[in-house]
Amino acid sequence: MHRIFHTMVLTCALILPSCHSDHDGHDHAAEGHDHAAEPADHAHTSEESGKEGDTHSPDEIIFPAEKAKAAGVVTSTVNPGPFSGVVHVSGKVMPASGEEATLSATAAGIVTLNRSVTEGAQIGKGTPVFTISTSAMPQGDVTRRATVELENARRQYERAEKLIADKLITRKEYDDAKSAYETARIAGEAVAAGSGRRGISVVAPIGGFVKECLVKDGDFVDVGQPMMTLSQNRKLYLRAEVPERDYPLLGRISSANFRTAYSDSVYSLAGMGGRIVALGKTSGSGAPFVPVTFEFDNIGSLIPGSYAEIYLLTTPRENVLSVPVQALTEEQGVFYVYIRTEKDCYLRREVTTGDSDGRSIEIKSGLRPGDEVVTQGAVNVRLASASATIPAHTHNH
């Protein structure tokens, strides 16, 4: 049984070689430590192993290079550099002014949708979206009514022209007849332009995406009633709500990063044509917040009206060590990074963090310039450390 256990230990030693880290200066190959030559009653405890240098720090991890590459592990060397001050606030993504249009009912009647409409659907400028049927209205079909009114106004105007020539009516009566005719003519042309066999067509005034559809098939609408909102979605606003305590920092804000509630992606206004369009001077609505508004190009699938976590960027500080946010792992409130010390060897190190801009995070302690830190795949290195753990053993059976 003793020989079988030694065979198992030697097999594990071949699978999980030592890091041979430079930090302890200990060369296991030169030890000449022969388990087979030990007395049978020798108890090889973990305490003795620590004295002999036969064990390594629990923070050392063996992860062969080919497996690390397959697991997506990427490292980079950290060096001091500029890091912006950060004001962490909440806010909202909003449509930019002039980028939305509302389709309103041009007549009272029953609505029919010309196409299946869902929020987010794209509609081109001039596309017929709704048809309003007026044939069942008590006043009668609006197209026929407009034709009748136009014909009546035309006859009255022609009669007024003859009477004014004979000075049988006043100039005011003539002007009133002419005005009524022009009004009926314009109304008739507008109705005729949107009329079809099924009713009056309502078209999209701009091209864009459906933000909200306010009616459905069979609804009754009155003249001027909103039916749909379209958004071109090319420009958006990011409105940040800054606590009053941070008001002195408003003049230092240069840009912002943000993350929406429905995505883990962090967007940078610096790469989206972002610029500050308004700095609030007072808080509004009784809330202790001052608004800061940015305008930016919507280059992603951002939804106007969605809430956002915002990192306002202020004056940069020099000589700051920072790592990507994904380089950190956390255990019971303590943060760690993984440093590659050799080709197949990594070291877990506890760090103290500072400000985060959503993409990178300041490291106040635990790292030194020149450390090669795992910036992608840190979770896989952590899993490798868990699977590589071998319990201490003794020879007492």
C-alpha positions as CSV (number, residue, x, y, z in Angstrom):
1,M,0.0,0.0,0.0
2,H,2.9,2.3,0.8
3,R,4.5,1.7,-2.6
4,I,1.1,2.3,-4.4
5,F,0.7,5.7,-2.6
6,H,4.2,6.8,-3.6
7,T,3.4,5.9,-7.2
8,M,0.3,8.1,-7.1
9,V,2.2,11.1,-5.7
10,L,5.0,10.8,-8.3
11,T,2.4,10.7,-11.0
12,C,0.8,13.9,-9.7
13,A,4.2,15.5,-9.6
14,L,4.7,14.8,-13.2
15,I,1.3,16.3,-14.1
16,L,1.8,19.4,-12.0
17,P,5.4,20.5,-12.1
18,S,6.8,23.1,-9.8
19,C,6.7,26.8,-10.8
20,H,10.4,27.1,-10.0
21,S,9.6,30.8,-9.2
22,D,12.5,33.1,-8.8
23,H,11.0,34.6,-5.7
24,D,12.1,31.7,-3.4
25,G,15.4,30.9,-5.1
26,H,14.8,27.2,-4.3
27,D,15.8,24.5,-6.9
28,H,13.9,21.3,-6.4
29,A,15.9,19.5,-9.1
30,A,19.1,20.0,-7.1
31,E,17.7,18.6,-3.9
32,G,18.1,15.0,-4.8
33,H,15.1,14.2,-2.5
34,D,14.3,10.5,-2.9
35,H,11.1,9.3,-1.4
36,A,12.1,5.7,-2.0
37,A,15.1,6.1,0.2
38,E,13.1,7.3,3.2
39,P,12.6,5.1,6.2
40,A,9.2,3.4,6.2
41,D,8.2,4.9,9.5
42,H,9.1,8.5,8.4
43,A,6.1,10.9,8.7
44,H,6.4,13.4,5.8
45,T,4.0,16.1,7.0
46,S,3.1,19.4,5.4
47,E,4.9,21.1,8.2
48,E,8.2,19.3,7.4
49,S,7.6,20.0,3.7
50,G,7.4,23.7,4.4
51,K,10.8,23.5,6.1
52,E,12.4,21.6,3.3
53,G,10.9,23.8,0.6
54,D,9.0,20.9,-0.8
55,T,5.7,22.8,-1.1
56,H,4.8,26.1,-2.7
57,S,2.6,29.0,-1.9
58,P,-1.1,28.2,-2.3
59,D,-1.3,31.3,-4.5
60,E,1.0,29.7,-7.1
61,I,-0.8,28.1,-10.1
62,I,0.5,25.7,-12.8
63,F,-1.3,26.3,-16.1
64,P,0.4,25.0,-19.2
65,A,0.8,27.5,-21.9
66,E,-1.1,25.6,-24.5
67,K,-4.1,25.1,-22.2
68,A,-4.0,28.8,-21.2
69,K,-4.1,29.8,-24.8
70,A,-7.0,27.5,-25.5
71,A,-8.8,29.0,-22.5
72,G,-8.4,32.5,-23.9
73,V,-5.8,33.7,-21.3
74,V,-4.1,37.0,-22.4
75,T,-1.5,38.9,-20.4
76,S,-0.1,42.4,-20.6
77,T,2.6,44.3,-18.8
78,V,1.3,47.0,-16.5
79,N,3.0,50.4,-16.4
80,P,2.1,53.7,-14.8
81,G,0.1,56.1,-16.9
82,P,-2.7,58.7,-16.9
83,F,-6.0,57.8,-15.4
84,S,-9.0,60.2,-15.3
85,G,-10.8,61.0,-12.1
86,V,-14.2,59.5,-12.0
87,V,-17.6,60.6,-10.8
88,H,-19.9,57.5,-10.7
89,V,-23.6,58.4,-11.2
90,S,-26.8,57.2,-12.8
91,G,-28.7,58.6,-15.7
92,K,-30.7,57.9,-18.8
93,V,-30.3,57.6,-22.6
94,M,-32.7,60.0,-24.3
95,P,-33.6,60.8,-27.9
96,A,-31.9,63.9,-29.3
97,S,-34.2,66.9,-30.1
98,G,-35.3,67.0,-33.7
99,E,-34.7,63.3,-34.2
100,E,-38.3,62.2,-33.6
101,A,-41.6,62.6,-35.4
102,T,-45.2,61.9,-34.5
103,L,-47.8,60.5,-37.0
104,S,-51.1,62.1,-36.2
105,A,-54.6,61.4,-37.6
106,T,-55.6,63.7,-40.4
107,A,-59.2,62.8,-40.2
108,A,-61.6,61.2,-37.7
109,G,-62.4,57.6,-38.5
110,I,-61.5,53.9,-38.0
111,V,-57.8,52.9,-38.2
112,T,-56.4,50.1,-40.3
113,L,-52.7,49.3,-40.2
114,N,-51.1,48.9,-43.6
115,R,-48.4,46.6,-42.3
116,S,-47.4,44.7,-39.2
117,V,-45.9,47.3,-36.9
118,T,-43.8,46.4,-33.8
119,E,-41.5,48.6,-31.7
120,G,-38.1,48.8,-33.3
121,A,-39.3,48.1,-36.9
122,Q,-37.7,50.3,-39.6
123,I,-40.0,52.5,-41.7
124,G,-38.9,54.6,-44.7
125,K,-39.9,58.2,-45.3
126,G,-43.2,58.5,-47.2
127,T,-44.3,54.9,-46.4
128,P,-48.1,54.6,-45.9
129,V,-48.5,53.3,-42.3
130,F,-52.2,53.8,-41.5
131,T,-55.4,54.1,-43.4
132,I,-58.3,56.0,-41.8
133,S,-61.8,55.0,-43.0
134,T,-64.4,57.7,-42.7
135,S,-67.3,56.0,-44.6
136,A,-69.0,54.9,-41.4
137,M,-68.9,58.3,-39.8
138,P,-72.2,60.2,-39.2
139,Q,-70.9,63.1,-41.2
140,G,-70.3,60.8,-44.2
141,D,-67.2,60.0,-46.1
142,V,-64.7,62.8,-45.7
143,T,-63.5,62.7,-49.3
144,R,-67.1,63.1,-50.7
145,R,-67.8,65.7,-48.2
146,A,-64.7,67.7,-49.2
147,T,-65.7,67.4,-52.8
148,V,-69.2,68.7,-52.1
149,E,-67.9,71.6,-50.0
150,L,-65.4,72.6,-52.7
151,E,-68.0,72.6,-55.4
152,N,-70.3,74.7,-53.3
153,A,-67.6,77.2,-52.4
154,R,-66.6,77.4,-56.1
155,R,-70.2,78.3,-57.2
156,Q,-70.4,80.9,-54.4
157,Y,-67.1,82.5,-55.5
158,E,-68.1,82.6,-59.2
159,R,-71.4,84.2,-58.3
160,A,-69.6,86.8,-56.1
161,E,-67.3,87.7,-59.0
162,K,-70.4,88.7,-61.1
163,L,-72.1,90.5,-58.3
164,I,-69.0,92.6,-57.4
165,A,-68.6,93.6,-61.0
166,D,-72.2,95.1,-60.9
167,K,-71.5,96.5,-57.4
168,L,-74.3,94.5,-56.0
169,I,-72.3,93.2,-53.0
170,T,-69.6,94.7,-50.8
171,R,-65.9,94.1,-51.2
172,K,-66.0,92.3,-47.8
173,E,-68.7,89.8,-49.1
174,Y,-66.6,89.2,-52.1
175,D,-63.4,88.6,-50.1
176,D,-65.3,86.2,-47.8
177,A,-66.5,84.1,-50.8
178,K,-63.0,84.0,-52.2
179,S,-61.5,83.0,-48.9
180,A,-64.0,80.2,-48.4
181,Y,-63.3,78.9,-51.9
182,E,-59.5,78.9,-51.4
183,T,-59.9,77.1,-48.0
184,A,-62.2,74.4,-49.5
185,R,-59.8,74.0,-52.4
186,I,-56.7,73.4,-50.1
187,A,-58.7,71.1,-47.9
188,G,-59.9,69.1,-50.9
189,E,-56.5,68.8,-52.4
190,A,-55.1,67.6,-49.0
191,V,-57.8,65.0,-48.7
192,A,-57.5,63.8,-52.3
193,A,-53.7,63.4,-51.9
194,G,-54.1,61.0,-49.0
195,S,-57.2,59.3,-50.2
196,G,-57.5,55.8,-51.6
197,R,-60.2,53.3,-52.2
198,R,-60.1,52.2,-48.6
199,G,-59.8,55.7,-47.0
200,I,-57.3,58.4,-46.1
201,S,-53.6,57.3,-45.9
202,V,-51.2,58.5,-43.2
203,V,-47.6,58.3,-44.3
204,A,-44.3,58.5,-42.3
205,P,-42.9,62.1,-42.4
206,I,-39.3,60.8,-41.8
207,G,-37.5,57.6,-42.1
208,G,-36.7,55.9,-38.8
209,F,-37.6,53.2,-36.3
210,V,-40.9,52.7,-34.5
211,K,-40.5,54.0,-31.0
212,E,-44.1,53.6,-29.9
213,C,-47.3,52.7,-31.7
214,L,-50.3,54.2,-29.9
215,V,-53.2,52.6,-31.9
216,K,-54.2,49.3,-33.3
217,D,-56.5,47.9,-36.0
218,G,-60.1,49.0,-35.5
219,D,-59.4,51.9,-33.1
220,F,-61.3,55.1,-33.6
221,V,-59.2,58.3,-33.9
222,D,-60.1,61.9,-33.9
223,V,-58.4,64.6,-36.0
224,G,-54.9,65.4,-34.6
225,Q,-54.7,62.4,-32.4
226,P,-51.1,60.9,-32.1
227,M,-50.9,57.5,-33.6
228,M,-47.2,56.6,-33.7
229,T,-43.8,58.0,-32.8
230,L,-40.8,57.5,-35.1
231,S,-37.2,58.0,-34.1
232,Q,-34.3,58.4,-36.5
233,N,-32.0,57.2,-33.7
234,R,-28.9,58.7,-35.2
235,K,-28.2,61.1,-32.4
236,L,-28.9,60.5,-28.7
237,Y,-28.6,62.3,-25.4
238,L,-27.0,60.9,-22.3
239,R,-28.3,62.7,-19.3
240,A,-26.3,62.2,-16.1
241,E,-27.8,63.1,-12.7
242,V,-24.9,64.5,-10.6
243,P,-25.3,64.7,-6.8
244,E,-25.0,68.3,-5.4
245,R,-21.9,67.3,-3.4
246,D,-20.0,66.8,-6.7
247,Y,-21.1,70.2,-8.1
248,P,-17.6,71.7,-7.9
249,L,-16.4,68.9,-10.3
250,L,-18.7,69.8,-13.1
251,G,-16.3,72.2,-14.7
252,R,-13.7,69.4,-15.0
253,I,-15.9,66.9,-16.8
254,S,-14.5,66.1,-20.2
255,S,-16.3,62.9,-21.3
256,A,-18.1,59.8,-20.0
257,N,-18.4,56.1,-20.2
258,F,-21.7,54.3,-19.6
259,R,-23.3,50.9,-19.4
260,T,-27.0,50.3,-20.0
261,A,-29.2,48.1,-17.8
262,Y,-29.8,45.5,-20.5
263,S,-26.1,45.1,-21.6
264,D,-22.7,44.4,-20.1
265,S,-21.0,46.5,-22.8
266,V,-19.3,49.7,-21.6
267,Y,-19.6,52.5,-24.2
268,S,-17.1,55.4,-24.4
269,L,-18.5,58.7,-25.6
270,A,-14.9,59.6,-26.8
271,G,-15.4,57.0,-29.6
272,M,-19.0,58.0,-30.4
273,G,-18.6,61.6,-31.3
274,G,-19.7,62.6,-27.8
275,R,-19.7,66.2,-26.5
276,I,-21.2,68.1,-23.6
277,V,-24.3,70.1,-24.7
278,A,-25.5,71.3,-21.3
279,L,-24.2,71.7,-17.8
280,G,-26.9,72.2,-15.2
281,K,-26.7,75.2,-12.9
282,T,-29.4,74.2,-10.5
283,S,-31.1,71.0,-9.4
284,G,-34.6,70.4,-10.6
285,S,-37.9,68.9,-9.5
286,G,-36.9,69.1,-5.8
287,A,-34.2,66.4,-6.3
288,P,-30.6,67.0,-5.0
289,F,-29.1,66.3,-8.4
290,V,-27.7,68.6,-11.2
291,P,-28.1,67.4,-14.8
292,V,-25.2,67.1,-17.2
293,T,-26.2,66.3,-20.8
294,F,-24.0,64.8,-23.6
295,E,-24.9,64.3,-27.3
296,F,-23.4,61.4,-29.2
297,D,-23.8,59.2,-32.3
298,N,-25.8,56.1,-31.8
299,I,-23.4,53.6,-33.2
300,G,-24.8,50.6,-31.3
301,S,-28.2,49.1,-30.5
302,L,-29.0,51.7,-27.8
303,I,-32.6,52.2,-26.7
304,P,-33.8,55.7,-26.1
305,G,-35.4,55.9,-22.6
306,S,-33.2,53.2,-21.1
307,Y,-31.4,53.8,-17.7
308,A,-27.7,53.8,-17.6
309,E,-24.8,53.6,-15.1
310,I,-22.5,56.5,-16.0
311,Y,-18.8,57.1,-15.3
312,L,-18.1,60.9,-15.7
313,L,-14.4,61.5,-16.6
314,T,-12.6,64.5,-15.0
315,T,-9.0,65.7,-14.9
316,P,-6.5,62.9,-15.6
317,R,-4.0,61.9,-12.9
318,E,-0.5,60.8,-13.9
319,N,1.6,57.7,-12.9
320,V,-1.4,55.6,-12.0
321,L,-1.3,51.8,-12.2
322,S,-4.5,50.4,-13.7
323,V,-5.8,47.1,-15.2
324,P,-8.9,46.2,-17.2
325,V,-11.9,45.5,-15.0
326,Q,-12.1,41.9,-16.3
327,A,-8.6,41.3,-14.9
328,L,-10.0,41.2,-11.3
329,T,-11.5,38.3,-9.5
330,E,-13.3,38.6,-6.2
331,E,-13.6,36.3,-3.2
332,Q,-15.5,37.3,-0.1
333,G,-15.0,41.0,-0.8
334,V,-11.3,40.7,-1.5
335,F,-10.0,41.4,-5.0
336,Y,-7.2,39.5,-6.8
337,V,-5.2,39.6,-10.0
338,Y,-3.2,36.8,-11.6
339,I,0.5,37.5,-12.5
340,R,2.4,35.3,-14.9
341,T,5.8,34.7,-13.4
342,E,7.0,32.0,-15.9
343,K,5.7,30.4,-19.1
344,D,3.4,27.9,-17.2
345,C,3.3,29.6,-13.8
346,Y,0.9,32.2,-12.4
347,L,0.7,33.9,-9.0
348,R,-2.5,35.1,-7.4
349,R,-2.0,38.4,-5.7
350,E,-4.4,40.5,-3.6
351,V,-4.8,44.1,-4.7
352,T,-6.4,47.2,-3.3
353,T,-8.6,49.1,-5.9
354,G,-9.4,52.7,-6.4
355,D,-11.5,54.5,-9.0
356,S,-13.1,52.7,-12.0
357,D,-14.1,54.3,-15.3
358,G,-16.1,51.2,-16.2
359,R,-13.4,49.8,-18.5
360,S,-10.3,50.0,-16.3
361,I,-9.8,50.2,-12.6
362,E,-7.1,51.9,-10.5
363,I,-4.8,49.6,-8.5
364,K,-3.6,51.3,-5.3
365,S,-1.5,48.5,-3.9
366,G,-0.5,44.9,-4.8
367,L,1.0,45.5,-8.2
368,R,4.4,46.8,-9.3
369,P,5.3,48.3,-12.7
370,G,6.4,45.6,-15.1
371,D,4.2,42.9,-13.6
372,E,2.7,40.7,-16.4
373,V,-1.0,40.6,-15.5
374,V,-3.7,38.3,-16.9
375,T,-6.1,40.8,-18.5
376,Q,-8.4,38.2,-20.2
377,G,-9.4,34.8,-19.0
378,A,-8.6,35.5,-15.3
379,V,-11.6,33.3,-14.3
380,N,-10.1,30.4,-16.1
381,V,-6.8,30.8,-14.3
382,R,-8.7,30.8,-11.1
383,L,-10.5,27.6,-12.1
384,A,-7.1,26.0,-12.9
385,S,-5.9,26.8,-9.4
386,A,-8.9,25.1,-7.9
387,S,-8.5,21.9,-10.0
388,A,-4.7,21.8,-9.4
389,T,-4.9,21.6,-5.6
390,I,-3.4,18.4,-4.1
391,P,-3.9,17.8,-0.4
392,A,-0.9,17.4,1.9
393,H,0.1,13.8,2.6
394,T,1.9,11.7,5.2
395,H,3.4,8.3,5.1
396,N,1.6,7.1,8.3
397,H,-1.0,4.5,7.2
